Amino acid sequence: MRFLWLSLWCYVWGLGLVLRAQPEPLRLQTGTGLVRVANEALLLVDTTNTLSLEDVRSPQYQRYFAPVGSKGLNFGFTKHSYWLRLDIENLSPSLTGWLLWVEYPVIDEIQYYYEAPDAYGKQRWYQLTLGDHYAFDTRPIRDRFFVIPLNFHNRAPHTFYIRFRTSSSSQFPAYISTEATYYQKRQVREIVYGIFYGIILFAACYHLFLFIGLRDLEYLYFTLAFLFFEIYLASANGHTFQYFWPHSPWLANVAIPLTAGQWVLWATIFTHHFLSLHQYRWWLRWIAYVFMALGLGISVGGLFLPYGMVVSFAASLGLVFIAWLIVAGAFVWLQGQTSALFFIGSWIAHLTGTLFFVMRNLGFLIDGFWVAHGVEIGAVLQALLLAIALSDKYSRMRLEKEILEKQNLAQQQHMTERLEQTVALRTAELQQKQRELALQNEELTQQQDQIIAQRNYISKRNQELAEINQQLQQKEIELRQSMHTAIKIQHALLPYPERSQEILDQHFIIYQPKEEVSGDFYWLHQNAEERLLLIADCTGYGVPAAMMSMLGYAIIDKVVLSMGVTNPQQILQRVDQEIGKALKQTQSGDRSTIDAAAVRLATHQSPAADGAIQVEIAVANIYVYHYEAATGRIHLIEGLDEPLGGRADQTPLPLTLQTRTVRPKDTLYLFTNGLPYRRDLDNEPIGIEVVLQILQQIAPLPIDQQPQALRQAIQQLTHNTLLEDDLLVIGWQMI
């Protein structure tokens, strides 16, 4: 008895499964309108992508077929295959004239299976394969959508199987209708698309003509962005595959990511220029650069990377990209650019349409007219608002131009009136002159002798002017000779190279006057006990500074050679006092000064174990730096920030004597302010920090290579801009 009840229960359960998997067939009658396949079909998900028709027809898999559900045939980006089973009974008067059509032109492969008698009357299954991975000619009806005639050979219920798989968003918005219903909807649909493409193309061409006329790149960027966007939508909607490359499935698939990336690229460039992002926050500009790179990457990736990966990334990027455009527009609008408000509205319209499109592709929205055409509707609104934004941006320019033209016209009219008055006045004067000429002709004979006399006088004056000009030329020659002599005298005062080599040994000197003569000089001395180096920068440049340098040179000779002062601190203090005396600065009011530094090296020192010796240094408003070869660091040798001389009182300057420990390969750098005052290409002084960076780079080089390296570094910064002051640089390397 238990076995009987168990068998009865199993029978009822199995019958329930069969009845659930086999609902009532769809009955097509004369009054049947548009039928949504998702409401009538049973669905089987093939996660392995290996099931065949024989597999899904077997009882093992028939029980897995289930109704589609409220979500519809929209699954987002997946890698699965999907099987649909349709049970249809044709009760209409005609067995033909019924179509199954799919409003999604980017499905990779659709396999349609139907059962029909062969030539011998035996029932067998036939297969029709189509998709965007196959040439357009393989479709039974030439349409950008996939249109399949339903095959009925009798009035009995027919079972159809459809398998589809795509690397794009997996969705199957399929419908069943009569041919008349389909072609009527197709006509309306294509008219709508024609209007849309026409509007976008008209906007692009209109702004292209504006670019040609105005030479404003913003119009060109607008044109390129909308042309690529239109090609992208035409590719996504299957129009380019149908009309432009029907024999190239590869190009039909590549065109979508290629044009989508180009749209992102040129839309970003347009935004960057229209909103003038370079005038605002740096992060706005850099985010724009990132989106430009991503747009280019999508275009290139569409050629080499898997289609599904590139398209899913582009779909996700689209929302982020448009959101950033709205944020950037809002930021610029808050900064006072009123045309950005139209820019924001345009991208909000585009974002709304794109949200519908992306959410449909990701499977969150059921397909419908507003969802399917949201991008097109948003694009039309965007084109209109961006055109208004460009018009608003340049309306002020046109208004200013009109005002300027009115002002020019008024000025021109005023000038014309003045010209007419002048012409009338001149005409009256000419008439008067004609009358006067009639009288003057009689006097010409009498005036001829006077004219000849005046001509002789002018000839004499010309001869005198020629003599004066010759004298001026001679004076110029004498002045040049005097300047040349002054240059030779100044160079004769400076230590000659052999003397510099004898005293300083490992060193280099860069001496470059701003004009023919210089106010910068250096002074060397050596005796049995010590070696002295002084560097000086006199007030100004040119001849006055050169005369001051000769005075300074003479004063240093007096202080060191005549007075016997060798302490650097005392040398600078005595030079300060001697300048005041020589120029009578307490009475004359003269404020000429000398920036100077003195270095003393005792020659009979006993070096330490690491070769360290002591040098004494005093500094008065000049640059002195010590490079330590062992550590690679450069130290400033600080001193007094005041120059020598230039004061009404003769109180001693508070100079200090500094003792520095130097080791072999250490280098002392002394230079005047002509080096940090050199101007770069922006007409700004390069500054002491840049000079220190250059010294840090050249200091490890051999001493004989450092001057050339220093000149090259300065050349790269200044490109031979004119000197602002005399230049003197001395590098003294310890041995």
ZAMARGU-4260 file (C-alpha; in steps of 0.2 Angstrom, whole numbers, plus 5000, padded with zeros to 4 digits):
<rodrens>
0) 5000/5000/5000 | 5014/5012/5004 | 5022/5008/4988 | 5006/5012/4979 | 5005/5029/4987
5) 5023/5033/4984 | 5021/5029/4966 | 5006/5040/4964 | 5015/5054/4973 | 5030/5053/4961
10) 5018/5052/4946 | 5009/5068/4952 | 5026/5077/4955 | 5033/5072/4938 | 5017/5078/4929
15) 5018/5094/4938 | 5036/5097/4932 | 5031/5093/4914 | 5015/5104/4915 | 5026/5118/4922
20) 5039/5116/4908 | 5025/5115/4895 | 5013/5130/4896 | 5000/5134/4884 | 5006/5138/4867
25) 5005/5156/4860 | 4991/5157/4848 | 4993/5168/4833 | 4976/5174/4826 | 4971/5188/4814
30) 4969/5201/4828 | 4985/5197/4837 | 4995/5213/4839 | 5013/5215/4845 | 5019/5200/4856
35) 5033/5202/4868 | 5044/5186/4867 | 5049/5188/4885 | 5031/5185/4891 | 5029/5169/4881
40) 5045/5160/4880 | 5054/5148/4892 | 5072/5151/4897 | 5087/5140/4900 | 5104/5147/4905
45) 5119/5138/4898 | 5133/5143/4910 | 5145/5131/4901 | 5141/5136/4883 | 5142/5118/4878
50) 5123/5113/4876 | 5117/5108/4859 | 5100/5107/4852 | 5099/5088/4856 | 5104/5092/4874
55) 5091/5105/4877 | 5077/5094/4869 | 5081/5080/4880 | 5070/5077/4896 | 5086/5080/4907
60) 5086/5099/4902 | 5068/5101/4897 | 5063/5102/4916 | 5075/5117/4918 | 5066/5128/4906
65) 5057/5141/4916 | 5047/5157/4913 | 5057/5173/4910 | 5051/5183/4924 | 5047/5202/4927
70) 5065/5207/4923 | 5064/5202/4905 | 5077/5195/4894 | 5091/5207/4900 | 5106/5200/4910
75) 5119/5213/4909 | 5137/5209/4904 | 5139/5190/4906 | 5148/5176/4897 | 5133/5163/4897
80) 5123/5157/4883 | 5104/5158/4884 | 5091/5146/4876 | 5073/5151/4873 | 5059/5139/4869
85) 5043/5146/4860 | 5028/5135/4858 | 5017/5144/4845 | 5001/5139/4836 | 4996/5148/4821
90) 4977/5150/4820 | 4978/5164/4807 | 4971/5162/4789 | 4989/5162/4782 | 5004/5151/4788
95) 5016/5164/4782 | 5018/5182/4786 | 5024/5181/4804 | 5040/5188/4810 | 5051/5186/4825
100) 5062/5202/4827 | 5076/5207/4840 | 5078/5225/4843 | 5096/5224/4848 | 5109/5224/4834
105) 5125/5220/4844 | 5121/5201/4848 | 5136/5191/4842 | 5127/5175/4838 | 5109/5170/4836
110) 5105/5152/4832 | 5086/5149/4827 | 5080/5131/4826 | 5064/5126/4818 | 5056/5109/4813
115) 5049/5106/4796 | 5047/5092/4783 | 5061/5088/4771 | 5060/5084/4753 | 5054/5066/4758
120) 5041/5072/4770 | 5051/5067/4785 | 5051/5080/4800 | 5069/5086/4804 | 5076/5101/4813
125) 5084/5116/4803 | 5096/5129/4809 | 5098/5147/4804 | 5113/5157/4811 | 5115/5176/4811
130) 5123/5189/4822 | 5135/5204/4821 | 5149/5191/4819 | 5143/5186/4803 | 5142/5196/4786
135) 5126/5206/4784 | 5121/5195/4769 | 5118/5180/4780 | 5102/5188/4787 | 5086/5182/4779
140) 5079/5199/4779 | 5091/5214/4777 | 5088/5225/4792 | 5099/5232/4806 | 5089/5221/4818
145) 5088/5203/4817 | 5072/5198/4808 | 5067/5180/4807 | 5052/5173/4797 | 5043/5160/4807
150) 5041/5144/4798 | 5024/5136/4800 | 5019/5121/4789 | 5002/5116/4797 | 4990/5122/4810
155) 4997/5111/4824 | 5008/5119/4838 | 5026/5122/4833 | 5041/5122/4845 | 5055/5134/4841
160) 5072/5135/4850 | 5083/5151/4850 | 5101/5151/4857 | 5110/5168/4859 | 5126/5174/4866
165) 5136/5190/4865 | 5151/5198/4873 | 5141/5214/4874 | 5127/5217/4887 | 5117/5201/4886
170) 5099/5206/4882 | 5086/5199/4869 | 5072/5212/4867 | 5062/5201/4854 | 5045/5203/4847
175) 5033/5193/4836 | 5021/5202/4824 | 5014/5201/4807 | 5025/5208/4793 | 5013/5223/4791
180) 5015/5228/4809 | 5034/5226/4809 | 5037/5236/4793 | 5025/5250/4800 | 5035/5251/4816
185) 5051/5250/4806 | 5046/5265/4795 | 5042/5276/4810 | 5058/5270/4819 | 5069/5274/4805
190) 5061/5291/4802 | 5065/5295/4820 | 5083/5290/4818 | 5084/5299/4802 | 5078/5315/4811
195) 5090/5312/4825 | 5105/5309/4814 | 5100/5324/4804 | 5099/5335/4819 | 5116/5330/4826
200) 5124/5331/4808 | 5117/5348/4805 | 5124/5354/4822 | 5141/5347/4818 | 5142/5354/4801
205) 5135/5371/4807 | 5149/5372/4820 | 5162/5366/4807 | 5157/5381/4796 | 5158/5392/4811
210) 5176/5385/4814 | 5181/5389/4796 | 5174/5406/4797 | 5180/5411/4815 | 5195/5400/4816
215) 5190/5396/4834 | 5195/5379/4839 | 5181/5376/4851 | 5169/5374/4836 | 5181/5361/4829
220) 5181/5351/4845 | 5162/5352/4846 | 5161/5346/4829 | 5173/5331/4831 | 5164/5326/4848
225) 5147/5326/4840 | 5153/5317/4824 | 5161/5303/4834 | 5146/5302/4845 | 5134/5301/4830
230) 5145/5287/4822 | 5146/5278/4839 | 5127/5278/4841 | 5125/5273/4822 | 5137/5258/4826
235) 5128/5253/4842 | 5111/5254/4833 | 5117/5244/4818 | 5116/5257/4804 | 5134/5258/4800
240) 5135/5239/4798 | 5120/5239/4787 | 5125/5253/4776 | 5144/5256/4776 | 5153/5240/4780
245) 5140/5225/4778 | 5154/5213/4773 | 5165/5217/4788 | 5159/5210/4805 | 5176/5214/4813
250) 5174/5233/4808 | 5156/5233/4814 | 5162/5227/4832 | 5178/5238/4832 | 5168/5254/4827
255) 5159/5254/4844 | 5173/5256/4856 | 5184/5265/4844 | 5171/5279/4841 | 5166/5279/4860
260) 5184/5282/4865 | 5186/5296/4852 | 5170/5304/4859 | 5177/5304/4877 | 5193/5311/4870
265) 5186/5326/4860 | 5172/5330/4872 | 5185/5332/4886 | 5196/5343/4875 | 5180/5353/4871
270) 5176/5355/4889 | 5194/5359/4894 | 5194/5374/4881 | 5176/5379/4883 | 5177/5381/4902
275) 5195/5387/4902 | 5200/5374/4915 | 5218/5380/4915 | 5212/5396/4923 | 5205/5387/4938
280) 5210/5372/4950 | 5225/5361/4945 | 5215/5345/4949 | 5201/5350/4936 | 5215/5351/4922
285) 5223/5335/4927 | 5207/5325/4928 | 5203/5331/4910 | 5220/5324/4905 | 5216/5307/4913
290) 5199/5306/4904 | 5209/5311/4887 | 5221/5297/4891 | 5206/5285/4895 | 5197/5289/4879
295) 5212/5286/4869 | 5215/5270/4878 | 5197/5264/4874 | 5200/5268/4856 | 5216/5258/4855
300) 5210/5244/4866 | 5195/5241/4855 | 5207/5236/4841 | 5217/5223/4852 | 5208/5219/4868
305) 5192/5208/4870 | 5176/5217/4865 | 5166/5213/4880 | 5180/5219/4892 | 5182/5236/4883
310) 5163/5239/4881 | 5159/5235/4899 | 5173/5247/4905 | 5167/5261/4893 | 5149/5259/4899
315) 5155/5261/4917 | 5167/5275/4913 | 5153/5285/4904 | 5143/5288/4920 | 5159/5294/4929
320) 5164/5305/4914 | 5148/5314/4912 | 5147/5316/4931 | 5164/5324/4931 | 5159/5336/4917
325) 5144/5342/4927 | 5155/5345/4943 | 5168/5354/4932 | 5154/5365/4924 | 5146/5368/4941
330) 5163/5374/4948 | 5166/5385/4934 | 5149/5392/4935 | 5151/5396/4953 | 5167/5406/4948
335) 5156/5418/4938 | 5156/5410/4920 | 5137/5411/4916 | 5138/5401/4900 | 5143/5386/4910
340) 5125/5385/4916 | 5120/5379/4899 | 5135/5367/4898 | 5128/5359/4915 | 5111/5358/4908
345) 5117/5349/4892 | 5127/5336/4901 | 5112/5333/4913 | 5101/5329/4898 | 5115/5318/4891
350) 5117/5310/4908 | 5099/5306/4910 | 5098/5297/4893 | 5115/5288/4896 | 5108/5282/4913
355) 5094/5274/4904 | 5105/5267/4891 | 5118/5260/4903 | 5106/5253/4916 | 5097/5244/4902
360) 5114/5237/4896 | 5118/5232/4914 | 5101/5224/4916 | 5092/5236/4928 | 5079/5243/4917
365) 5066/5234/4905 | 5068/5239/4887 | 5056/5252/4880 | 5055/5267/4869 | 5062/5280/4881
370) 5075/5268/4888 | 5081/5263/4871 | 5081/5280/4864 | 5086/5290/4880 | 5104/5293/4873
375) 5097/5300/4857 | 5085/5311/4865 | 5098/5317/4878 | 5110/5320/4864 | 5098/5331/4854
380) 5095/5341/4870 | 5113/5342/4873 | 5117/5348/4856 | 5104/5362/4858 | 5110/5367/4875
385) 5129/5367/4870 | 5125/5377/4855 | 5116/5390/4866 | 5131/5389/4878 | 5143/5393/4864
390) 5131/5407/4857 | 5130/5414/4875 | 5149/5414/4877 | 5152/5424/4861 | 5137/5435/4862
395) 5147/5447/4873 | 5161/5447/4861 | 5149/5451/4847 | 5141/5465/4857 | 5158/5472/4861
400) 5162/5471/4843 | 5146/5480/4838 | 5149/5494/4851 | 5167/5495/4844 | 5160/5496/4826
405) 5148/5509/4831 | 5162/5519/4839 | 5173/5517/4823 | 5158/5522/4812 | 5155/5538/4822
410) 5173/5542/4822 | 5174/5538/4804 | 5159/5550/4801 | 5167/5563/4811 | 5184/5561/4802
415) 5174/5562/4785 | 5166/5578/4790 | 5182/5585/4796 | 5190/5579/4779 | 5176/5588/4769
420) 5179/5604/4779 | 5198/5602/4776 | 5195/5599/4758 | 5184/5614/4756 | 5196/5625/4766
425) 5211/5618/4755 | 5201/5622/4739 | 5198/5640/4745 | 5216/5641/4749 | 5222/5634/4732
430) 5211/5646/4723 | 5219/5660/4733 | 5236/5652/4730 | 5232/5652/4711 | 5228/5671/4712
435) 5244/5674/4722 | 5254/5663/4710 | 5249/5674/4695 | 5256/5689/4705 | 5271/5679/4710
440) 5276/5674/4693 | 5280/5692/4689 | 5291/5693/4704 | 5300/5677/4700 | 5312/5685/4689
445) 5317/5697/4702 | 5319/5683/4715 | 5330/5672/4704 | 5346/5681/4710 | 5340/5679/4728
450) 5337/5660/4725 | 5354/5658/4717 | 5362/5667/4732 | 5352/5656/4744 | 5358/5640/4735
455) 5376/5646/4737 | 5373/5649/4755 | 5365/5631/4757 | 5379/5623/4748 | 5391/5632/4760
460) 5381/5626/4775 | 5382/5608/4768 | 5400/5609/4767 | 5401/5615/4785 | 5390/5601/4791
465) 5401/5588/4781 | 5416/5595/4791 | 5407/5594/4807 | 5402/5576/4803 | 5420/5572/4800
470) 5425/5579/4816 | 5412/5569/4825 | 5418/5553/4817 | 5435/5557/4822 | 5429/5560/4840
475) 5420/5543/4839 | 5437/5535/4834 | 5446/5543/4848 | 5433/5538/4860 | 5434/5520/4854
480) 5453/5520/4856 | 5451/5528/4873 | 5439/5514/4878 | 5451/5501/4871 | 5465/5508/4881
485) 5454/5508/4896 | 5450/5489/4893 | 5469/5485/4891 | 5473/5495/4907 | 5460/5486/4917
490) 5465/5469/4911 | 5483/5474/4915 | 5479/5477/4933 | 5471/5460/4935 | 5483/5446/4939
495) 5489/5437/4923 | 5485/5418/4921 | 5502/5412/4926 | 5502/5422/4942 | 5484/5416/4946
500) 5490/5398/4943 | 5506/5401/4954 | 5496/5407/4969 | 5479/5397/4967 | 5485/5381/4959
505) 5469/5371/4956 | 5456/5385/4951 | 5446/5393/4938 | 5440/5411/4935 | 5425/5417/4925
510) 5427/5435/4921 | 5413/5443/4910 | 5410/5462/4910 | 5392/5468/4906 | 5400/5481/4895
515) 5418/5484/4888 | 5425/5487/4906 | 5420/5480/4922 | 5417/5485/4940 | 5421/5467/4946
520) 5439/5463/4949 | 5450/5451/4959 | 5467/5453/4968 | 5480/5440/4972 | 5496/5441/4983
525) 5509/5428/4989 | 5524/5429/5000 | 5534/5416/5010 | 5521/5415/5024 | 5504/5416/5016
530) 5493/5417/5000 | 5479/5431/4999 | 5464/5431/4987 | 5452/5446/4986 | 5436/5447/4976
535) 5427/5464/4974 | 5411/5471/4965 | 5410/5490/4963 | 5394/5500/4962 | 5386/5499/4945
540) 5394/5494/4929 | 5403/5501/4914 | 5415/5516/4915 | 5410/5522/4932 | 5411/5505/4940
545) 5428/5502/4931 | 5435/5518/4938 | 5429/5513/4955 | 5437/5496/4952 | 5454/5505/4949
550) 5452/5515/4965 | 5448/5499/4974 | 5463/5490/4967 | 5475/5504/4972 | 5468/5505/4989
555) 5470/5486/4991 | 5488/5488/4985 | 5491/5501/4998 | 5483/5492/5013 | 5492/5475/5009
560) 5508/5480/5001 | 5512/5497/5009 | 5504/5495/5026 | 5507/5476/5028 | 5490/5471/5033
565) 5486/5453/5029 | 5472/5448/5041 | 5456/5447/5030 | 5446/5456/5043 | 5458/5470/5045
570) 5461/5471/5026 | 5442/5474/5023 | 5441/5487/5038 | 5455/5497/5031 | 5449/5497/5013
575) 5432/5503/5020 | 5441/5518/5029 | 5452/5521/5013 | 5436/5522/5002 | 5428/5535/5013
580) 5444/5545/5013 | 5447/5544/4995 | 5430/5549/4990 | 5428/5562/5004 | 5411/5553/5008
585) 5409/5562/5024 | 5408/5579/5015 | 5404/5575/4997 | 5388/5564/4999 | 5395/5551/4987
590) 5389/5534/4991 | 5399/5523/4980 | 5403/5506/4988 | 5412/5490/4985 | 5406/5472/4990
595) 5421/5462/4994 | 5428/5446/5002 | 5446/5441/5007 | 5453/5424/5010 | 5470/5420/5018
600) 5479/5404/5017 | 5495/5402/5028 | 5508/5392/5018 | 5517/5384/5033 | 5503/5374/5041
605) 5505/5356/5046 | 5491/5347/5039 | 5481/5335/5050 | 5480/5316/5047 | 5466/5319/5034
610) 5475/5333/5026 | 5465/5347/5034 | 5472/5365/5035 | 5464/5381/5041 | 5459/5396/5030
615) 5454/5413/5036 | 5440/5422/5028 | 5431/5439/5030 | 5415/5443/5020 | 5407/5460/5016
620) 5391/5458/5006 | 5397/5445/4993 | 5394/5426/4990 | 5407/5414/4997 | 5403/5395/4998
625) 5413/5380/5004 | 5411/5363/4996 | 5416/5348/5007 | 5422/5335/4995 | 5420/5321/5008
630) 5402/5324/5012 | 5397/5332/4995 | 5388/5347/5004 | 5390/5366/5001 | 5390/5378/5016
635) 5387/5397/5015 | 5401/5407/5023 | 5392/5420/5031 | 5398/5438/5034 | 5393/5456/5035
640) 5378/5461/5024 | 5384/5478/5021 | 5397/5484/5008 | 5413/5493/5010 | 5412/5512/5010
645) 5396/5523/5006 | 5393/5529/5023 | 5394/5547/5030 | 5401/5541/5047 | 5418/5532/5048
650) 5414/5520/5062 | 5423/5503/5059 | 5412/5490/5051 | 5408/5475/5063 | 5417/5463/5051
655) 5421/5446/5058 | 5436/5434/5054 | 5430/5416/5051 | 5442/5401/5051 | 5437/5387/5041
660) 5444/5369/5040 | 5447/5363/5022 | 5453/5347/5016 | 5460/5341/4999 | 5448/5342/4985
665) 5437/5355/4995 | 5433/5370/4984 | 5429/5388/4989 | 5417/5397/4977 | 5417/5416/4977
670) 5406/5426/4965 | 5398/5443/4963 | 5379/5446/4962 | 5380/5446/4943 | 5378/5427/4943
675) 5362/5425/4953 | 5355/5441/4945 | 5356/5433/4927 | 5338/5433/4920 | 5329/5417/4914
680) 5317/5416/4899 | 5303/5423/4910 | 5314/5439/4913 | 5316/5434/4932 | 5332/5432/4941
685) 5338/5414/4942 | 5342/5417/4961 | 5355/5410/4973 | 5345/5394/4976 | 5347/5389/4957
690) 5365/5394/4958 | 5368/5383/4973 | 5360/5368/4964 | 5371/5371/4949 | 5387/5372/4960
695) 5381/5356/4969 | 5381/5347/4952 | 5397/5353/4945 | 5407/5353/4962 | 5412/5334/4960
700) 5419/5337/4943 | 5438/5340/4940 | 5442/5359/4943 | 5446/5361/4924 | 5429/5355/4918
705) 5419/5365/4931 | 5419/5382/4921 | 5412/5374/4905 | 5399/5365/4915 | 5394/5381/4924
710) 5393/5390/4908 | 5382/5377/4900 | 5370/5376/4915 | 5368/5395/4914 | 5366/5394/4896
715) 5351/5382/4897 | 5343/5393/4910 | 5346/5410/4901 | 5348/5406/4883 | 5361/5421/4882
720) 5349/5434/4889 | 5358/5450/4892 | 5369/5452/4908 | 5361/5463/4921 | 5378/5466/4930
725) 5396/5462/4928 | 5400/5443/4932 | 5415/5436/4941 | 5416/5418/4948 | 5431/5411/4956
730) 5433/5392/4961 | 5448/5388/4972 | 5451/5369/4975 | 5462/5364/4989 | 5476/5351/4986
</rodrens>
